[in-house]
Amino acid sequence: MNDYDSFQNPFSTRYASKRMLHLFSPQKKFSTWRRLWIALARAQKQLGLPITSEQISQMEAYRDDIDFDAAEKLETELRHDVMAHIHSYGIQCPLAMPIIHLGATSCYVTDNTDIIIMKEGLELLCGKLAALMSRLSAFSLKYKSLPTLGFTHFQPAQLTTVGKRASLWVYDFLLDFQECENRIGCLQLRGVKGTTGTQASFLALFDGDHEKVRQLESMIASEMGFTSCVPVSGQTYSRKIDYFVISALSGIAQSAGKFATDMRLLSHLKELEEPFEGKQIGSSAMPYKRNPMRCERICGLARYVLADALNPAMTAYNQWLERTLDDSSNRRISIAEAFLATDAILNLCINIASGIKVNEKVIEKHIIEELPFIGTENILMDAVRRGGNRQELHERIRQHSIAAGAAVKEQGLQNDLISRISGDPAFGLTQNEIIKTLSPEKYTGRAAEQVEEFYRDHVKPLLDSFPELPDVETELRV
């Protein structure tokens, strides 16, 4: 049987980056288990247990040299993944075999490793969020003054600018960045809590010395890069922590889905387009098609993350008493895939943000079609300043607007509202005078200034905290 005779996970073959795939790889997982066993042994030695430097050195020598075949064979016999890896590690480190995992329960390595990997995953996503905000902000600033139709209910509304609309996308991702940073800051190691969270086994090892048990936990947390451990736990740390973390990923998926959906709508209007490569095929049947496939992929993956965020919520409420094992099979899938999918989503977003095409003439055409309606309030004010009756003129504009709208919708004609108003002697305005009133730049308010202020006060300080933005994979494999 070759690789194509069995299921292949699309996250591995199509979507996620190599760095995120490595975080959830067996190599990363089990080498972290070994780092935790080494940290436990080192701290226990320093606190007076009979563990030798030679035992620890042997453990360190084989920290990353994992015999996966041996571990797999042992697991088929023992039906216990942690014990299989303890024994396979012990075969490599015979001097250390007697003290590996001393006093610990399986969750010492499994739960602590999950926290470590989630923290590193969040840090990787924060770097990608920063890279994405940098690219979208450059786009936003470039087009901060370019007028475009605003839409509410996907119906033409007052004008905004292309850059101002993009700043809304940036702000969503900024909120996600802040939430991920907050999650990273709140994460605590599970620590050494024992089988039901009472630390009874460690208290026995240290002959009832509570202070040494506290020191043991603090020393391990420090070695693993954490400032503290959870204050209390059952056998596992509270599964609400998983919920909080995956909810942050759901937030990224929500923002990305909004960005991609907006791009799809604007692509339909032919105003903005995602990158389209020279030999890219939009449809096998319709050669002219330019489907927004990147944005569509974002939306599909975003739905997956939103649905996946339900898993930790259900696991948290169903974690019986000090623990139950039905969380394990769910978590090993749901947590990893939430990170892999979010990683893929951000890769796509960065790819798109690096090459959005703006069709300015199409945008201008749409403004011209709708601006006479949008500018009627200013036309009304000009006519009143010339002595007209505001209420009477308001009614006449309403009637002219209905007639012009009917001509556009029912007969497919051009919007002739300006000529209707200029031909109505009640207004006393020539067509040229009305056209001057309808300069699009007069209808974008503080859009350009808002873009500049938002970037200066909120985005730039965040980006400046990254001396160098991370090198991000943006090329799509398929």
Protein Blocks (a to p, Z undefined) as FASTA:
>chain_A
ZZklpccdfklmmmmcfklmmmmgmklmmmmmmmmmmmmmmmmmmnopacdfklmmmmmm
mmmmccfklmmmmmmmnopaklmmmmmmmmmmmmlmmmgoghiafklmmmmmmmmmmmmm
mmmmmmmmmmmmmmmmmmmmmmmmmccdddehhiacddddfklmmmmmmmmmmmmmmmmm
mmmmmpccebjnbjnonommmmmmnnopaklmmmmmmmmmmmnopabdcfbdcfbccfkl
mmmmmmmmmmmmmmmmmmmmmmmmmmmnomaccdddfklcfbfklmmbccdfklmmmmmm
mmmmmmmmmmmmmmmmmmghjbcfklmmmmmmmmmmmmmmmmmmmmmmmmmmmmpccdfk
lmmmmmmmmmmmmmmmmmmmmmmmnopafklmmmmmmmmmmmmmmmmmmnopacfklmmm
mmpmklopafklmmmmmgmklmnojmmmmmmmmmmmmmmmmmmmmmbacdddfbdfZZ
